[in-house]
Amino acid sequence: MTLLSPESRRLLDSMLDGVYIVDLQRRILFWSKGAEALTGYSPAEVAGKGCGEGILNHIDANGNLLCEGDCPLTEAMKSGQPVRKRIYPLHKAGHRFAARVHAVPVRDASGRTVGAMEVFRDVSDEERFYAR
């Protein structure tokens, strides 16, 4: 699959939110500069790896590991619909942070789902504010 044009790559890299794209096996094909800033992982560290291979290890508010079940990317690929969730990824430095994610299926020119894209934003400050 031709993933991104240079213009698209520059556009996604200019976002403050994290953006990453995976194939049907959830191998990371694109990792934005925003994703690096939010997680501590560089594109070189994650390229070609499965997103559940000890990279982000998303959990939900109850501590359930989403990579083994309720993964937003998998849900988007299976349903063909956008998925929104609040999750808690694991930063490279070992701490978790609250994130709002939007996962959408990625389709080829014929409309067939060939992967998924997740956009995520750190909402830890918002979560702390509402917890007061």
Secondary structure as UniProt FT lines:
FT   HELIX           6..13
FT   STRAND          18..23
FT   TURN            24..25
FT   STRAND          27..31
FT   HELIX           33..39
FT   HELIX           43..46
FT   TURN            47..48
FT   TURN            51..55
FT   TURN            61..62
FT   HELIX           66..68
FT   HELIX           72..79
FT   STRAND          83..88
FT   TURN            92..93
FT   STRAND          99..107
FT   TURN            109..110
FT   STRAND          113..122
FT   HELIX           124..131
//
